[in-house]
């Protein structure tokens, strides 16, 4: 059978995406740090604006076709299945914090429902961070080049 559920203005328990962004300090918009990403993936509770789930039931398993949670702190996409007869799940959460061009921060949940194993998948975050560090380094080099040429003395002809 088919299943479609929409929930407006609720609370999700499992992660807290709002913890993904470090306190802004001098940075605007807020940034992601390894510590803040780990905090977001830890067990937590968060409010959401909307949860849309489309799934189908096959031989006692709920297979997620599309599931998306939208919150002020970002979005979470869900994929995978829940096997009702064995009371187990194999799910993947794709968290995208509410920042410009966010990375995908993955969390795999699998095993018995009452003891799900939580496995962070941080490759998307690590690539995003490396790219940002590279862009920052290039910008600093360009800034130094610009300052260096302004400070070079102009040599007069003979």
matplotlib code that plots the C-alpha trace (Angstrom):
import matplotlib.pyplot as plt

x = [0.0, 0.9, 1.4, 1.5, 1.7, 2.2, 2.7, 2.9, 4.6, 5.9, 8.9, 11.4, 13.4, 16.7, 19.0, 19.0, 20.0, 20.0, 23.2, 25.0, 25.8, 28.4, 27.5, 28.1, 30.6, 32.0, 30.8, 27.6, 26.1, 26.8, 29.4, 29.8, 32.6, 33.5, 32.2, 28.9, 28.3, 29.0, 26.6, 23.8, 24.3, 24.0, 20.6, 18.4, 15.0, 14.2, 11.1, 10.1, 7.7, 6.8, 7.4, 6.3, 6.6, 5.7, 6.3, 5.0, 4.5, 5.9, 5.9, 5.8, 8.5, 7.9, 10.1, 10.6, 10.1, 10.5, 10.7, 11.7, 11.6, 11.8, 12.8, 14.1, 17.5, 17.6, 16.3, 16.6, 16.0, 15.3, 15.8, 15.7, 13.3, 11.7, 11.1, 8.1, 8.2, 11.9, 11.4, 14.6, 15.5, 18.1, 17.7, 19.9, 19.4, 20.8, 21.0, 21.5, 21.9, 20.3, 23.4, 24.3, 25.4, 25.3, 27.1, 25.2, 25.8, 24.8, 23.7, 23.0, 20.7, 20.5, 19.7, 17.0, 14.6, 15.2, 19.0, 19.7, 23.4, 24.3, 27.0, 28.0, 28.8, 30.9, 32.5, 30.2, 31.0, 34.8, 34.8, 32.8, 35.2, 38.3, 36.8, 36.0, 39.5, 41.0, 38.8, 39.8, 43.5, 43.2, 41.4, 44.2, 46.9, 45.1, 44.8, 48.5, 49.3, 47.2, 48.9, 52.3, 52.0, 50.7, 53.8, 56.4, 58.5, 58.2, 61.6, 62.3, 64.2, 67.9]
y = [0.0, 3.6, 6.2, 9.9, 12.0, 15.7, 17.2, 20.9, 22.5, 19.6, 18.3, 15.8, 13.6, 12.1, 15.1, 18.8, 20.6, 24.0, 22.9, 22.6, 26.3, 27.6, 30.9, 33.5, 35.7, 37.9, 35.8, 36.4, 34.1, 31.5, 28.9, 25.2, 23.7, 20.1, 20.5, 22.0, 19.3, 16.6, 18.3, 18.4, 14.6, 13.7, 12.7, 15.7, 17.3, 20.1, 22.0, 21.7, 23.6, 20.8, 17.0, 15.4, 11.6, 9.5, 5.7, 2.3, -0.8, -4.1, -7.4, -5.6, -3.0, 0.7, 2.0, 5.7, 7.1, 10.7, 12.2, 15.8, 17.8, 21.6, 23.7, 27.2, 25.5, 23.7, 20.6, 16.9, 14.3, 10.8, 7.6, 3.9, 1.5, 0.2, -3.5, -3.9, -7.8, -7.7, -4.3, -2.9, 0.0, 1.0, 4.8, 7.7, 11.3, 14.0, 17.2, 20.6, 23.5, 26.8, 28.5, 29.6, 26.6, 24.1, 20.8, 17.5, 16.0, 12.4, 10.2, 6.5, 4.8, 1.0, -2.0, -2.8, 0.1, 0.3, 0.3, 2.0, 2.4, 6.0, 6.3, 9.9, 10.3, 13.4, 13.3, 16.0, 18.3, 17.6, 18.4, 21.6, 22.7, 22.0, 24.0, 26.9, 26.8, 26.8, 29.7, 31.7, 31.0, 32.1, 35.3, 36.1, 35.5, 37.9, 40.5, 40.2, 40.6, 43.7, 45.2, 44.2, 46.0, 49.1, 49.2, 48.5, 51.6, 53.0, 53.1, 56.2, 56.1, 57.3]
z = [0.0, -0.3, 2.5, 2.4, 5.5, 6.1, 9.5, 10.1, 13.2, 15.2, 17.1, 15.8, 18.1, 16.9, 16.0, 16.6, 13.4, 15.2, 16.9, 13.6, 13.3, 15.7, 17.5, 14.8, 16.8, 14.1, 11.2, 9.4, 8.5, 11.2, 10.3, 10.7, 12.8, 13.4, 17.0, 16.0, 13.4, 15.9, 18.3, 15.7, 15.0, 18.7, 20.0, 20.4, 19.7, 17.3, 16.2, 12.5, 10.2, 7.9, 7.5, 4.2, 3.9, 0.9, 1.4, 0.4, 2.4, 1.0, 2.9, 6.3, 5.4, 5.2, 2.3, 2.2, -1.3, -0.3, 3.2, 3.9, 7.1, 6.8, 9.8, 10.6, 11.2, 7.7, 6.1, 6.6, 3.9, 4.9, 2.9, 3.8, 5.3, 8.5, 8.7, 11.0, 11.4, 12.6, 14.3, 12.6, 10.4, 7.9, 7.5, 6.3, 7.2, 5.0, 7.1, 5.4, 7.8, 7.0, 5.7, 2.1, 0.0, 2.9, 2.8, 3.2, 6.7, 6.8, 9.6, 9.1, 11.6, 11.4, 13.5, 16.0, 16.5, 20.2, 19.8, 16.5, 15.6, 14.8, 12.1, 11.0, 7.4, 7.2, 3.7, 2.4, 5.3, 5.0, 1.3, 1.9, 4.7, 2.5, -0.3, 2.0, 3.5, 0.0, -1.1, 2.1, 1.4, -2.2, -1.1, 1.4, -1.3, -3.6, -0.9, -0.2, -3.9, -4.0, -0.9, -2.1, -5.5, -3.8, -1.5, -4.1, -4.8, -8.3, -9.9, -11.8, -15.1, -15.4]

ax = plt.figure().add_subplot(projection="3d")
ax.plot(x, y, z, "-o")
ax.set_aspect("equal")
plt.show()
